[in-house]
Amino acid sequence: MALPEPLDLGFVVLIPQQREGSDLAELVLKAKDAELTDQGVTQMTDYIDRFLEFEGVKKNGFSMVYDMRFLRVPSMKIVMRLAEWGRDPARTETFQRMNKACKVVVSEGLKTRLAKGILTTFFFVCPPVCDTYLLTATDQPESEGVYFAPPPPTSDEQTDPDDEERDDNAQG
């Protein structure tokens, strides 16, 4: 099944593509200089949910590129709405399991500092699920960007139930 067609919502274009040299599908969200609307945000999140249902995405995972160089500063209401959307338990599980890479691209200077503050706040509410980089160009080496690490796995996530079963059997 092919990836969905790109979608232009006025303030963002959503562009699904195959990541170069990889089995990963990639979703690029390329912001435009237009006002974010509640309806547009709903359409965007619905599109992302549909993208996650495609066979290649389910099989191999995906990466995200948020190119925000032309994004107007969103209201905190919109930022928090997106964070809450990301905190949905089923969606969180899907992103934790399938999201393999993330880049956030902003313009240099003040916008980089603002984006760092906004992302720090966003990730306080909705921690990153994979290595996430704040960059100033889509081709900038990740090592030159600001790095946001996912939280370390909890002890429950590190424990393999089969290992415990083997340990119990060995003691008996």
C-alpha positions as CSV (number, residue, x, y, z in Angstrom):
1,M,0.0,0.0,0.0
2,A,1.4,3.4,-1.0
3,L,1.9,6.2,1.4
4,P,-0.9,8.9,1.5
5,E,-0.7,11.9,-0.8
6,P,0.8,15.1,0.6
7,L,-1.7,17.4,2.3
8,D,-1.5,21.2,2.3
9,L,-3.4,22.7,5.2
10,G,-2.4,26.3,4.6
11,F,-0.1,26.5,7.6
12,V,1.7,23.2,7.0
13,V,2.3,20.7,4.2
14,L,2.5,17.1,5.3
15,I,4.8,15.2,3.0
16,P,5.1,11.4,3.4
17,Q,8.1,9.9,1.7
18,Q,10.4,6.9,1.8
19,R,13.6,7.9,3.8
20,E,16.6,7.8,1.5
21,G,18.7,4.7,1.9
22,S,16.3,3.2,4.5
23,D,13.2,1.1,4.9
24,L,11.8,3.8,7.1
25,A,8.9,5.9,5.9
26,E,9.4,9.6,6.8
27,L,6.8,12.2,7.4
28,V,7.9,15.8,6.8
29,L,5.8,18.5,8.2
30,K,6.9,21.7,6.4
31,A,5.4,24.8,8.0
32,K,4.2,27.8,6.0
33,D,3.8,31.4,7.0
34,A,0.1,31.2,7.9
35,E,-1.9,31.1,11.0
36,L,-2.5,27.8,12.8
37,T,-6.2,27.0,13.3
38,D,-7.9,24.5,15.6
39,Q,-9.5,22.9,12.5
40,G,-6.2,22.7,10.7
41,V,-4.5,21.1,13.8
42,T,-7.3,18.5,13.9
43,Q,-6.8,17.7,10.2
44,M,-3.0,17.5,10.8
45,T,-3.3,15.1,13.7
46,D,-5.9,13.0,11.9
47,Y,-3.5,12.8,8.9
48,I,-0.6,11.7,11.2
49,D,-2.8,9.0,12.7
50,R,-3.7,7.7,9.1
51,F,0.0,7.8,8.2
52,L,0.8,5.5,11.1
53,E,-1.7,2.9,9.8
54,F,0.2,2.3,6.5
55,E,1.7,-1.2,6.1
56,G,5.3,0.0,5.6
57,V,5.1,2.3,8.6
58,K,3.7,-0.5,10.8
59,K,6.3,-2.9,9.6
60,N,9.5,-0.8,9.6
61,G,8.7,2.3,11.7
62,F,9.1,5.9,10.7
63,S,11.0,9.1,11.2
64,M,9.6,12.6,11.5
65,V,11.0,15.9,10.2
66,Y,9.3,19.1,11.6
67,D,10.6,21.9,9.3
68,M,9.4,24.9,11.2
69,R,11.4,27.6,9.6
70,F,8.4,29.5,8.4
71,L,6.0,28.6,11.3
72,R,4.3,31.4,13.0
73,V,4.7,31.2,16.8
74,P,1.8,29.0,17.9
75,S,-0.3,29.8,20.9
76,M,0.5,27.9,24.0
77,K,-3.0,26.5,23.7
78,I,-2.1,24.9,20.4
79,V,1.3,23.6,21.8
80,M,-0.4,22.1,24.8
81,R,-3.2,20.6,22.6
82,L,-0.5,18.8,20.5
83,A,1.3,17.7,23.7
84,E,-2.0,16.2,25.0
85,W,-2.7,14.5,21.6
86,G,0.8,13.0,21.9
87,R,0.1,11.7,25.4
88,D,-2.8,9.5,24.3
89,P,-1.7,6.1,25.7
90,A,-2.3,4.1,22.4
91,R,-0.5,6.9,20.4
92,T,2.3,7.1,22.9
93,E,2.8,3.3,22.6
94,T,2.8,3.5,18.8
95,F,5.3,6.3,18.8
96,Q,7.6,4.6,21.4
97,R,7.6,1.4,19.3
98,M,7.8,2.8,15.8
99,N,9.3,6.4,15.8
100,K,13.0,5.9,15.1
101,A,14.2,9.4,14.5
102,C,13.1,13.0,14.8
103,K,14.4,16.3,13.6
104,V,13.0,19.8,14.3
105,V,14.3,22.4,11.9
106,V,14.1,26.1,12.8
107,S,15.8,29.3,11.6
108,E,19.0,30.4,13.2
109,G,19.2,33.0,16.0
110,L,16.3,34.0,18.2
111,K,14.0,31.3,16.7
112,T,16.5,28.6,17.7
113,R,16.5,29.9,21.3
114,L,12.7,30.2,21.4
115,A,12.3,26.7,19.9
116,K,14.6,25.2,22.5
117,G,12.5,26.7,25.2
118,I,9.2,25.6,23.6
119,L,10.6,22.1,23.0
120,T,11.9,21.9,26.6
121,T,8.3,22.7,27.8
122,F,6.7,20.4,25.3
123,F,9.0,17.5,26.3
124,F,8.3,18.1,30.0
125,V,4.6,17.3,29.3
126,C,5.2,14.7,26.5
127,P,8.8,13.3,26.6
128,P,10.5,12.5,23.3
129,V,10.2,8.9,22.3
130,C,13.4,8.8,20.2
131,D,16.5,10.8,19.7
132,T,15.4,14.2,18.8
133,Y,17.5,17.0,17.3
134,L,16.9,20.7,17.0
135,L,18.6,21.9,13.8
136,T,18.8,25.0,11.6
137,A,18.9,23.2,8.3
138,T,17.4,19.9,7.1
139,D,20.9,18.7,6.0
140,Q,22.7,19.9,9.2
141,P,24.7,17.1,10.9
142,E,22.8,16.0,14.0
143,S,26.0,16.4,16.0
144,E,25.8,20.2,15.5
145,G,22.2,20.4,16.8
146,V,20.6,20.5,20.2
147,Y,19.9,17.0,21.4
148,F,16.8,15.9,23.4
149,A,17.1,12.4,24.7
150,P,14.2,10.1,25.4
151,P,13.8,9.1,29.0
152,P,15.8,6.0,30.0
153,P,13.7,2.8,29.9
154,T,12.0,1.9,33.2
155,S,13.0,-1.3,34.9
156,D,9.7,-2.8,33.6
157,E,10.8,-2.0,30.0
158,Q,14.3,-3.5,30.6
159,T,13.0,-6.8,32.0
160,D,12.3,-9.6,29.6
161,P,9.6,-11.8,31.1
162,D,11.2,-14.9,29.5
163,D,14.4,-14.1,31.4
164,E,12.5,-14.1,34.7
165,E,10.8,-17.3,33.8
166,R,14.2,-18.9,33.1
167,D,15.6,-17.6,36.4
168,D,12.6,-18.9,38.4
169,N,13.1,-22.4,36.7
170,A,16.8,-22.3,37.5
171,Q,16.2,-21.7,41.2
172,G,13.5,-24.4,41.5
